[in-house]
Amino acid sequence: MSRFWSPIVDKLVPYTPGEQPRHQTFIKLNTNENPYGPSPLALEAIRSATGDGLRLYPDPLAADLRATIAATHGLDPDHVYAGNGSDEVLAHAFNAFFTGKEPVLFADITYSFYRTYCELYAIRSRRIPLAADFHCLPKDYRGSCGGVVIANPNAPTGIAMDLERIEQILKQTPDAVLIVDEAYVDFGAESAVALVPRYENLLVVQTFSKSRSLAGLRVGFAIAQPHLIEGLRRVKDSFNSYPLGRLALAGATAAWNDTAWFEKTRRLVMADRDRTADRLREQGFEVLPSSTNFLFAFHKAVPAETLLAELRARGILVRHFSQERIRNWLRISIGTSEECEALLEAMGNIVGR
């Protein structure tokens, strides 16, 4: 009954999330979920927050969570915005800083939600091709624009930029906001948060979904100078004053404070990532250097779609993208050591034929 839709809805190409199977057990290496689970302190905080207090609205300012994050970086709470997952934070940022301006710039191979936000909010955009080796080149982002979005590390390639190159883009676009999407930064990249006090046009976005294993809780945040945070707050309060529930606020605050669990689990993921990458290369795969909790790989002799189907038949899910430049690549999330071994055994059997 699309005749009832608003005109923009008919043109939308929604983001397609990775498969979440309901009726069959798979080794899930397709959605970049952390295999080690949330901090035990976070789970206890969620249990403790479950009670009669749930009849009351949560704190619309997420004050405790924002203060906790800010203190870690030596900032004031007015430098932090908290929202319902980094996807919502990014959506509000696109609306707050890019609507009605010149085209926003982002890579041709990157998180596909950026394109969706532009369509939803009627924001003009221009895709900047990554180099042949999938690196992002700051020189390509020169000139007038309505804003820039950089996923660092990039998804789905997994490649990270150093802060010097991030800073180069900031200097090239002083009159436009640069959003640095750091969903995977804790797995080996360098955060741009350190640049926030020096640049009024920098917004850094992070999530609790990956390195803190809280994808099911939906908590994300942004760090920037207060004038940008105020812009996000205005959009949020025109959309949903209570984006984070009491359980999410309690769990996220406890997870942030449990640095021991955070360090232990992220290092396990990074170690298995590097071992899995080396083993895949031994099997004839090309694997890009990764600073994330996933690998981006292709095999010269076996098409990605064949690998995808063969792995699924063996009970293993990975992610494939149909975009022309990367249609022969697979994105492989890092699971437990045992899950990585199962993947490697299956890959070896498939390519060995």
C-alpha positions, 0 to 999 in steps of 0.5 A, a space after each residue: 500500500 505504498 500509495 500512503 507513503 510519504 514521497 521520501 519513503 518510496 526512495 529509501 534504501 534501508 540499511 540491511 543488518 546482518 542475519 540474526 537466525 532464530 531457528 537454527 544454531 550457527 557459529 555467528 561470525 557475521 555481525 561483529 558481536 563480542 564473543 565474551 559477553 558483558 562485564 559481570 559488574 554490568 550484569 549485576 548492575 542491570 539486575 539491581 536496577 530491575 525493580 519498582 523503579 522501572 515505573 519511572 522515566 529514566 534520567 533524560 540527561 544520562 548524567 551519571 553515564 556522561 560524567 563517567 565517560 567524561 572523567 576518563 578523558 579528563 573532560 566535563 560532562 557537557 562534552 559528552 552526549 549519550 544515546 540509543 546506540 551509536 546508530 541513533 547518535 550518528 543519525 541525530 548528528 547527520 540531522 543536526 550538522 549536515 541537513 540543508 548544506 553542501 554535500 557531505 563526504 564519506 568513502 565509497 567503501 564504508 558503513 552503509 548506514 551513512 548513505 541511508 541517513 543522507 536519503 532519510 534526511 535529504 542530505 546531499 552526499 559525495 562518495 570519495 573512492 578509497 585508494 586501490 589498497 582500501 586506505 583513506 587518503 586525506 587529500 581526497 577530502 579537500 575543498 568545500 563541503 557540508 561535512 565529512 564522515 570517517 569510520 575509523 577503523 573503517 568498516 568493512 575493511 578494518 583499516 585504521 587511520 592515524 591521528 595525523 591524517 585525521 587532523 589533516 582532514 580537520 584542518 582542511 575543512 575548518 567550516 564543516 563538522 568531521 564525524 569520526 565513527 569509532 565503533 571499533 577503535 578499542 581493538 587496536 586503533 587510536 581514538 580522536 578524542 584527544 583532539 576534541 579540545 583543540 578542534 571545534 568541528 570534531 565529533 567522535 562517536 563510540 558504542 558499547 556494542 563491540 568492545 563492551 559486549 552490550 549490543 543488546 542494550 543499545 548504548 552509544 555516545 559522542 564526545 565533542 565540544 559543548 556547542 556540538 553536544 548542545 546541537 545533538 541534545 536539541 535534536 534528541 529532545 525533538 525526537 525522544 527525550 528518553 532514549 536510554 532506559 534505566 537498565 541501559 544506563 545502569 549496565 553501561 555505567 558499570 561496564 565502563 567502570 570495569 576496565 579489567 574485563 574490558 582489557 581482558 576481553 578485547 585483548 583476547 579478541 585481538 590475539 585471535 584476530 591476528 592468529 586467524 589472519 595469519 592462518 587464512 593467509 597460509 590458506 591462500 587468502 588475502 587479508 587486509 590489516 585489521 584494527 577491529 574485531 573482524 577480518 576482511 578477506 578474499 581468496 583468488 581461486 574461490 569466489 566469495 559467494 561460494 565460500 559464503 554458501 559452503 560455510 553456511 552449509 557447515 553452520 558458520 555465518 559470515 558477511 558478504 557485500 554485493 558492492 562491486 569493488 568488494 563483491 569477492 570479499 568476506 567480512 569475518 567476525 572474530 569469535 572465541 578461539 574455538 569458533 575461529 578454529 572451526 572457521 579455519 578448518 572449514 575454510 581449509 576444507 573448502 579451498 583445499 578442494 
